Amino acid sequence: MHTNRPVTRMFSAAPGWLSGLRVFLMILLGAGMVCATALAAPPSGAKGSSATSAKGAVHATYVGSDTCATCHEEVAKGFASNPHSKMALLHGNAKGVSCENCHGPGSEHVAGGGDVTKIFNPAKASAKDVDAKCLSCHAGSHPDFLRSPHAKANVSCISCHDIHGSKDETLLKAPQPTLCFQCHADERGQFSMPFHHRVKEGLIKCSDCHDPHGTFGNNNLKNTADQNMICTKCHTDVRGPFVYEHAPVKAEGCLACHTPHGSQNARLLNMPNINVLCNQCHNAVTAGAVHGQGQGSSDSVPCTSCHTYIHGSNINAAFLR
């Protein structure tokens, strides 16, 4: 039977239980702190110490590019025309905004008589560290690089760019398309096809259609509101908009019918016979019913003899002349 005692009295009746709980919680907290300390400490033989990190030596200070030039004279001479030299001008020639902006503060490197472990050397660093160093300044202009096929394949920035030696404004190691063909050998062969975009001839460049630093599109294709704009910015006669749109042009895009790099077929078509190409969507049975006795599917009469405006028309829903 309830005796009307205060509820708090029920807990005070077991002070030993509360004391045990406090001890248990204190032990658990102590164990957690020990584990956290152990996890934070690097393994005894681990690489990537403060001396070889992407930031350089931890306790080093900036010495200025003039000090760097006393040993790296050849690099310093060429750096005057390097786009990165503009950083020093923007900051009033302040120390650390040229050489040390990429290599980290150099006082310990100098004090160690050129100790290479006291400075960040991109040539000996991992692709991840190199990319992180470059993106510390260029993340705004290349926000999608880390999701790009190049980054995922460990093709770092310095795989394509020569920071010190290039004479190109974008610091490329070689001009396009020579630089791209060093890896993309299959595409080199496509541009040797009888019909091809004139990339080897220098009329257009790979980067006119692709962004090597990454996009949300497939194959690093540049992003546009209308993906056909990659093609129609040059092929303006088929840009539209049209009153009567050809559905595949809007749905699948130009690649539904054309091979972009090169083809053995005229107009870079995917098929040597234009009727076979059209019949992938407009099958021969349907064409025969419309044109009578299968004439519409005859190889001797190309579809485009009548359906001239196949990209779109302003005057006829069947794209007739």
C-alpha positions as a Markdown table, in Angstrom:
| # | Residue | x | y | z |
|---|---|---|---|---|
| 1 | Met | 0.0 | 0.0 | 0.0 |
| 2 | His | 1.3 | 3.5 | -0.9 |
| 3 | Thr | 2.7 | 5.3 | 2.1 |
| 4 | Asn | 2.8 | 8.8 | 0.5 |
| 5 | Arg | 6.6 | 9.0 | 0.7 |
| 6 | Pro | 8.4 | 11.4 | -1.7 |
| 7 | Val | 9.5 | 9.7 | -5.0 |
| 8 | Thr | 13.1 | 11.0 | -4.4 |
| 9 | Arg | 13.4 | 8.7 | -1.4 |
| 10 | Met | 13.2 | 5.7 | -3.7 |
| 11 | Phe | 16.5 | 6.6 | -5.4 |
| 12 | Ser | 18.3 | 7.6 | -2.2 |
| 13 | Ala | 17.7 | 4.1 | -0.9 |
| 14 | Ala | 20.3 | 2.7 | -3.3 |
| 15 | Pro | 23.4 | 5.0 | -3.0 |
| 16 | Gly | 25.7 | 2.2 | -3.9 |
| 17 | Trp | 24.1 | 1.8 | -7.3 |
| 18 | Leu | 24.7 | 5.4 | -8.2 |
| 19 | Ser | 28.3 | 5.4 | -7.1 |
| 20 | Gly | 29.0 | 2.4 | -9.2 |
| 21 | Leu | 27.4 | 4.1 | -12.2 |
| 22 | Arg | 29.7 | 7.2 | -11.7 |
| 23 | Val | 32.8 | 5.0 | -11.6 |
| 24 | Phe | 31.8 | 3.1 | -14.7 |
| 25 | Leu | 31.2 | 6.4 | -16.7 |
| 26 | Met | 34.6 | 7.8 | -15.6 |
| 27 | Ile | 36.4 | 4.6 | -16.7 |
| 28 | Leu | 34.5 | 4.7 | -20.0 |
| 29 | Leu | 35.5 | 8.4 | -20.6 |
| 30 | Gly | 39.1 | 7.7 | -19.7 |
| 31 | Ala | 39.3 | 4.8 | -22.2 |
| 32 | Gly | 37.8 | 6.9 | -24.9 |
| 33 | Met | 40.4 | 9.6 | -24.4 |
| 34 | Val | 43.2 | 7.1 | -24.6 |
| 35 | Cys | 41.9 | 5.6 | -27.8 |
| 36 | Ala | 41.5 | 9.0 | -29.4 |
| 37 | Thr | 45.1 | 9.9 | -28.6 |
| 38 | Ala | 46.3 | 6.6 | -30.0 |
| 39 | Leu | 44.3 | 7.0 | -33.3 |
| 40 | Ala | 45.6 | 10.6 | -33.7 |
| 41 | Ala | 49.2 | 9.7 | -33.4 |
| 42 | Pro | 50.9 | 8.7 | -36.7 |
| 43 | Pro | 52.5 | 5.2 | -37.0 |
| 44 | Ser | 56.2 | 5.1 | -36.1 |
| 45 | Gly | 57.3 | 4.5 | -39.7 |
| 46 | Ala | 54.6 | 6.5 | -41.5 |
| 47 | Lys | 55.4 | 8.9 | -44.3 |
| 48 | Gly | 54.1 | 12.4 | -44.6 |
| 49 | Ser | 55.7 | 14.0 | -41.6 |
| 50 | Ser | 55.6 | 17.7 | -41.1 |
| 51 | Ala | 58.9 | 18.1 | -43.1 |
| 52 | Thr | 57.4 | 16.4 | -46.2 |
| 53 | Ser | 53.8 | 17.5 | -46.1 |
| 54 | Ala | 52.2 | 19.6 | -48.7 |
| 55 | Lys | 52.6 | 22.6 | -46.5 |
| 56 | Gly | 56.3 | 22.2 | -46.0 |
| 57 | Ala | 58.1 | 22.3 | -42.7 |
| 58 | Val | 55.7 | 23.2 | -39.8 |
| 59 | His | 57.9 | 25.7 | -38.1 |
| 60 | Ala | 59.5 | 27.3 | -41.2 |
| 61 | Thr | 59.1 | 30.9 | -42.1 |
| 62 | Tyr | 59.0 | 32.7 | -45.4 |
| 63 | Val | 62.4 | 33.8 | -46.9 |
| 64 | Gly | 61.3 | 35.3 | -50.2 |
| 65 | Ser | 61.9 | 34.5 | -53.8 |
| 66 | Asp | 65.2 | 36.4 | -53.9 |
| 67 | Thr | 66.6 | 33.9 | -51.4 |
| 68 | Cys | 65.3 | 31.0 | -53.6 |
| 69 | Ala | 67.0 | 32.5 | -56.6 |
| 70 | Thr | 70.5 | 32.2 | -55.0 |
| 71 | Cys | 70.4 | 28.4 | -55.6 |
| 72 | His | 67.6 | 28.1 | -58.2 |
| 73 | Glu | 68.9 | 30.7 | -60.6 |
| 74 | Glu | 67.7 | 29.1 | -63.9 |
| 75 | Val | 64.2 | 28.6 | -62.5 |
| 76 | Ala | 64.1 | 32.2 | -61.2 |
| 77 | Lys | 65.1 | 33.6 | -64.6 |
| 78 | Gly | 62.2 | 31.9 | -66.4 |
| 79 | Phe | 59.7 | 32.7 | -63.6 |
| 80 | Ala | 59.6 | 36.4 | -64.5 |
| 81 | Ser | 57.4 | 35.6 | -67.4 |
| 82 | Asn | 55.4 | 33.0 | -65.6 |
| 83 | Pro | 51.7 | 33.7 | -65.0 |
| 84 | His | 52.2 | 32.8 | -61.3 |
| 85 | Ser | 54.6 | 35.8 | -61.0 |
| 86 | Lys | 51.5 | 38.0 | -61.1 |
| 87 | Met | 50.7 | 36.9 | -57.5 |
| 88 | Ala | 53.8 | 38.8 | -56.2 |
| 89 | Leu | 52.8 | 41.9 | -58.1 |
| 90 | Leu | 49.2 | 41.7 | -56.7 |
| 91 | His | 50.6 | 41.5 | -53.1 |
| 92 | Gly | 53.3 | 44.2 | -53.5 |
| 93 | Asn | 56.1 | 41.7 | -53.8 |
| 94 | Ala | 55.4 | 40.4 | -50.4 |
| 95 | Lys | 57.5 | 37.4 | -49.2 |
| 96 | Gly | 56.1 | 33.9 | -49.9 |
| 97 | Val | 53.7 | 34.7 | -52.7 |
| 98 | Ser | 55.7 | 33.3 | -55.5 |
| 99 | Cys | 58.0 | 30.3 | -54.9 |
| 100 | Glu | 56.9 | 29.6 | -51.4 |
| 101 | Asn | 53.2 | 29.9 | -52.3 |
| 102 | Cys | 53.5 | 26.5 | -53.9 |
| 103 | His | 56.6 | 25.0 | -52.1 |
| 104 | Gly | 55.8 | 26.2 | -48.6 |
| 105 | Pro | 57.9 | 28.5 | -46.3 |
| 106 | Gly | 61.6 | 27.8 | -47.0 |
| 107 | Ser | 63.6 | 28.9 | -43.9 |
| 108 | Glu | 64.3 | 25.4 | -42.7 |
| 109 | His | 65.1 | 24.3 | -46.2 |
| 110 | Val | 67.7 | 27.1 | -46.4 |
| 111 | Ala | 69.1 | 26.5 | -42.9 |
| 112 | Gly | 69.5 | 22.8 | -43.8 |
| 113 | Gly | 71.7 | 23.6 | -46.7 |
| 114 | Gly | 69.0 | 22.7 | -49.2 |
| 115 | Asp | 67.5 | 19.8 | -47.3 |
| 116 | Val | 64.8 | 18.4 | -49.7 |
| 117 | Thr | 62.8 | 17.0 | -46.8 |
| 118 | Lys | 62.2 | 20.5 | -45.5 |
| 119 | Ile | 60.3 | 21.8 | -48.5 |
| 120 | Phe | 57.3 | 20.6 | -50.5 |
| 121 | Asn | 58.5 | 19.2 | -53.9 |
| 122 | Pro | 55.5 | 18.5 | -56.2 |
| 123 | Ala | 57.7 | 16.3 | -58.5 |
| 124 | Lys | 58.1 | 13.8 | -55.6 |
| 125 | Ala | 54.6 | 14.2 | -54.0 |
| 126 | Ser | 51.5 | 12.2 | -54.6 |
| 127 | Ala | 49.0 | 13.2 | -57.1 |
| 128 | Lys | 46.5 | 13.9 | -54.3 |
| 129 | Asp | 48.9 | 16.3 | -52.6 |
| 130 | Val | 49.8 | 18.1 | -55.8 |
| 131 | Asp | 46.1 | 18.6 | -56.7 |
| 132 | Ala | 45.4 | 19.8 | -53.2 |
| 133 | Lys | 48.2 | 22.4 | -53.5 |
| 134 | Cys | 47.0 | 23.7 | -56.9 |
| 135 | Leu | 43.4 | 23.7 | -56.0 |
| 136 | Ser | 44.1 | 25.8 | -52.9 |
| 137 | Cys | 44.2 | 28.7 | -55.4 |
| 138 | His | 42.4 | 27.3 | -58.5 |
| 139 | Ala | 39.4 | 25.6 | -56.9 |
| 140 | Gly | 37.2 | 28.5 | -58.0 |
| 141 | Ser | 38.0 | 28.0 | -61.7 |
| 142 | His | 38.1 | 24.2 | -61.6 |
| 143 | Pro | 35.5 | 23.2 | -59.0 |
| 144 | Asp | 34.8 | 19.8 | -60.6 |
| 145 | Phe | 38.4 | 18.6 | -61.0 |
| 146 | Leu | 38.2 | 16.0 | -58.2 |
| 147 | Arg | 35.3 | 14.2 | -59.8 |
| 148 | Ser | 36.9 | 14.2 | -63.2 |
| 149 | Pro | 38.3 | 11.1 | -64.9 |
| 150 | His | 41.8 | 12.7 | -64.8 |
| 151 | Ala | 41.8 | 13.1 | -61.0 |
| 152 | Lys | 40.4 | 9.6 | -60.5 |
| 153 | Ala | 43.1 | 8.2 | -62.6 |
| 154 | Asn | 45.8 | 10.1 | -60.6 |
| 155 | Val | 46.6 | 12.3 | -63.5 |
| 156 | Ser | 47.7 | 15.3 | -61.5 |
| 157 | Cys | 48.0 | 18.9 | -62.5 |
| 158 | Ile | 51.7 | 18.6 | -63.3 |
| 159 | Ser | 51.1 | 15.7 | -65.6 |
| 160 | Cys | 49.8 | 18.3 | -68.1 |
| 161 | His | 51.2 | 21.6 | -66.8 |
| 162 | Asp | 54.9 | 22.5 | -66.5 |
| 163 | Ile | 54.9 | 25.2 | -63.9 |
| 164 | His | 58.4 | 26.5 | -64.4 |
| 165 | Gly | 59.4 | 25.7 | -68.0 |
| 166 | Ser | 56.3 | 26.2 | -70.1 |
| 167 | Lys | 56.1 | 29.2 | -72.4 |
| 168 | Asp | 52.3 | 28.7 | -72.9 |
| 169 | Glu | 50.0 | 31.1 | -71.1 |
| 170 | Thr | 48.2 | 28.1 | -69.5 |
| 171 | Leu | 51.6 | 26.4 | -68.7 |
| 172 | Leu | 50.8 | 23.3 | -70.8 |
| 173 | Lys | 53.7 | 20.9 | -71.4 |
| 174 | Ala | 52.8 | 20.6 | -75.1 |
| 175 | Pro | 50.3 | 22.2 | -77.4 |
| 176 | Gln | 46.9 | 20.6 | -78.1 |
| 177 | Pro | 46.2 | 18.0 | -79.4 |
| 178 | Thr | 49.8 | 16.6 | -79.0 |
| 179 | Leu | 49.4 | 16.7 | -75.2 |
| 180 | Cys | 46.1 | 15.0 | -75.2 |
| 181 | Phe | 47.2 | 12.3 | -77.6 |
| 182 | Gln | 49.9 | 11.2 | -75.3 |
| 183 | Cys | 47.2 | 9.3 | -73.3 |
| 184 | His | 44.2 | 9.3 | -75.7 |
| 185 | Ala | 45.8 | 7.3 | -78.5 |
| 186 | Asp | 42.4 | 5.9 | -79.7 |
| 187 | Glu | 41.2 | 9.4 | -80.4 |
| 188 | Arg | 44.4 | 10.1 | -82.4 |
| 189 | Gly | 43.3 | 7.4 | -84.8 |
| 190 | Gln | 39.8 | 8.7 | -85.1 |
| 191 | Phe | 41.1 | 12.1 | -86.2 |
| 192 | Ser | 42.9 | 10.4 | -89.0 |
| 193 | Met | 39.7 | 9.0 | -90.5 |
| 194 | Pro | 38.7 | 10.2 | -94.0 |
| 195 | Phe | 36.0 | 12.5 | -92.4 |
| 196 | His | 37.0 | 14.2 | -89.2 |
| 197 | His | 36.9 | 17.4 | -87.2 |
| 198 | Arg | 40.0 | 19.3 | -88.1 |
| 199 | Val | 41.8 | 19.1 | -84.8 |
| 200 | Lys | 45.1 | 17.9 | -86.1 |
| 201 | Glu | 45.0 | 20.7 | -88.6 |
| 202 | Gly | 44.7 | 23.2 | -85.8 |
| 203 | Leu | 41.2 | 24.5 | -86.7 |
| 204 | Ile | 39.7 | 23.5 | -83.4 |
| 205 | Lys | 41.1 | 22.2 | -80.1 |
| 206 | Cys | 40.1 | 19.4 | -77.8 |
| 207 | Ser | 39.3 | 22.0 | -75.1 |
| 208 | Asp | 36.7 | 23.6 | -77.4 |
| 209 | Cys | 34.4 | 20.7 | -76.6 |
| 210 | His | 36.0 | 19.1 | -73.5 |
| 211 | Asp | 36.9 | 20.6 | -70.1 |
| 212 | Pro | 39.9 | 18.5 | -69.0 |
| 213 | His | 39.4 | 19.8 | -65.4 |
| 214 | Gly | 36.0 | 18.0 | -65.1 |
| 215 | Thr | 32.4 | 18.6 | -65.6 |
| 216 | Phe | 29.1 | 16.9 | -64.8 |
| 217 | Gly | 28.9 | 15.6 | -68.3 |
| 218 | Asn | 30.2 | 12.3 | -69.8 |
| 219 | Asn | 33.7 | 12.3 | -71.1 |
| 220 | Asn | 34.4 | 15.8 | -69.7 |
| 221 | Leu | 32.1 | 17.4 | -72.2 |
| 222 | Lys | 31.5 | 21.0 | -71.4 |
| 223 | Asn | 28.2 | 21.7 | -69.6 |
| 224 | Thr | 25.7 | 23.9 | -71.4 |
| 225 | Ala | 22.0 | 24.6 | -70.9 |
| 226 | Asp | 21.4 | 22.7 | -74.2 |
| 227 | Gln | 24.1 | 20.1 | -74.7 |
| 228 | Asn | 23.8 | 20.4 | -78.4 |
| 229 | Met | 25.3 | 23.8 | -78.1 |
| 230 | Ile | 28.7 | 22.1 | -78.0 |
| 231 | Cys | 28.2 | 21.3 | -81.6 |
| 232 | Thr | 25.8 | 24.1 | -82.7 |
| 233 | Lys | 28.1 | 26.9 | -81.5 |
| 234 | Cys | 30.0 | 26.1 | -84.7 |
| 235 | His | 27.3 | 24.4 | -86.8 |
| 236 | Thr | 24.9 | 27.4 | -86.5 |
| 237 | Asp | 22.8 | 26.4 | -89.5 |
| 238 | Val | 21.2 | 23.5 | -87.5 |
| 239 | Arg | 21.0 | 25.3 | -84.2 |
| 240 | Gly | 17.3 | 26.3 | -84.2 |
| 241 | Pro | 14.9 | 26.7 | -82.5 |
| 242 | Phe | 12.6 | 25.2 | -85.1 |
| 243 | Val | 8.8 | 25.2 | -85.3 |
| 244 | Tyr | 9.0 | 21.5 | -86.0 |
| 245 | Glu | 11.7 | 19.8 | -84.0 |
| 246 | His | 13.2 | 16.4 | -84.9 |
| 247 | Ala | 12.8 | 14.5 | -81.7 |
| 248 | Pro | 16.1 | 12.6 | -81.6 |
| 249 | Val | 18.0 | 16.0 | -81.9 |
| 250 | Lys | 16.4 | 17.1 | -78.6 |
| 251 | Ala | 16.3 | 13.8 | -76.9 |
| 252 | Glu | 19.6 | 12.0 | -77.7 |
| 253 | Gly | 21.4 | 14.9 | -79.3 |
| 254 | Cys | 23.8 | 15.1 | -82.2 |
| 255 | Leu | 25.5 | 11.9 | -81.2 |
| 256 | Ala | 22.4 | 9.9 | -82.1 |
| 257 | Cys | 23.4 | 10.2 | -85.7 |
| 258 | His | 27.0 | 11.6 | -85.8 |
| 259 | Thr | 30.4 | 10.4 | -84.6 |
| 260 | Pro | 32.1 | 13.5 | -83.2 |
| 261 | His | 35.9 | 12.8 | -83.7 |
| 262 | Gly | 36.1 | 11.1 | -87.0 |
| 263 | Ser | 34.3 | 8.6 | -89.2 |
| 264 | Gln | 34.7 | 6.7 | -92.5 |
| 265 | Asn | 31.3 | 8.0 | -93.4 |
| 266 | Ala | 30.5 | 11.4 | -95.0 |
| 267 | Arg | 29.2 | 14.0 | -92.5 |
| 268 | Leu | 30.5 | 11.9 | -89.7 |
| 269 | Leu | 27.4 | 9.7 | -89.8 |
| 270 | Asn | 27.3 | 6.6 | -87.6 |
| 271 | Met | 26.2 | 4.5 | -90.6 |
| 272 | Pro | 27.5 | 4.4 | -94.2 |
| 273 | Asn | 23.9 | 4.2 | -95.6 |
| 274 | Ile | 21.6 | 7.1 | -94.5 |
| 275 | Asn | 18.5 | 5.0 | -95.0 |
| 276 | Val | 19.8 | 2.4 | -92.6 |
| 277 | Leu | 20.5 | 5.1 | -90.1 |
| 278 | Cys | 17.0 | 6.6 | -90.4 |
| 279 | Asn | 15.4 | 3.1 | -90.2 |
| 280 | Gln | 16.9 | 2.6 | -86.7 |
| 281 | Cys | 13.9 | 4.7 | -85.6 |
| 282 | His | 11.7 | 4.8 | -88.7 |
| 283 | Asn | 11.6 | 1.0 | -89.5 |
| 284 | Ala | 11.3 | -0.2 | -93.0 |
| 285 | Val | 7.7 | -1.6 | -92.5 |
| 286 | Thr | 6.5 | 1.8 | -91.4 |
| 287 | Ala | 8.3 | 3.6 | -94.2 |
| 288 | Gly | 6.8 | 1.2 | -96.8 |
| 289 | Ala | 3.3 | 1.7 | -95.5 |
| 290 | Val | 3.6 | 5.5 | -95.7 |
| 291 | His | 5.4 | 5.7 | -99.1 |
| 292 | Gly | 3.8 | 2.7 | -100.8 |
| 293 | Gln | 5.4 | -0.6 | -101.8 |
| 294 | Gly | 8.4 | 0.0 | -99.6 |
| 295 | Gln | 9.7 | 2.8 | -101.7 |
| 296 | Gly | 10.6 | 4.9 | -98.7 |
| 297 | Ser | 13.1 | 2.3 | -97.5 |
| 298 | Ser | 14.8 | 1.7 | -100.9 |
| 299 | Asp | 18.5 | 2.2 | -100.8 |
| 300 | Ser | 18.4 | 3.8 | -104.2 |
| 301 | Val | 16.4 | 6.8 | -102.9 |
| 302 | Pro | 18.0 | 8.4 | -99.8 |
| 303 | Cys | 15.5 | 9.7 | -97.2 |
| 304 | Thr | 17.2 | 13.1 | -97.3 |
| 305 | Ser | 16.2 | 13.5 | -101.0 |
| 306 | Cys | 12.8 | 14.6 | -99.8 |
| 307 | His | 13.2 | 15.0 | -96.0 |
| 308 | Thr | 15.9 | 17.7 | -96.4 |
| 309 | Tyr | 15.5 | 19.6 | -93.1 |
| 310 | Ile | 16.2 | 16.6 | -90.8 |
| 311 | His | 17.5 | 18.7 | -87.9 |
| 312 | Gly | 14.3 | 20.7 | -87.8 |
| 313 | Ser | 12.0 | 22.7 | -89.9 |
| 314 | Asn | 9.9 | 25.9 | -89.7 |
| 315 | Ile | 7.6 | 25.0 | -92.6 |
| 316 | Asn | 6.8 | 21.3 | -92.6 |
| 317 | Ala | 6.2 | 18.7 | -89.9 |
| 318 | Ala | 7.7 | 16.0 | -92.1 |
| 319 | Phe | 10.9 | 18.1 | -92.7 |
| 320 | Leu | 10.1 | 18.2 | -96.4 |
| 321 | Arg | 11.7 | 20.7 | -98.8 |
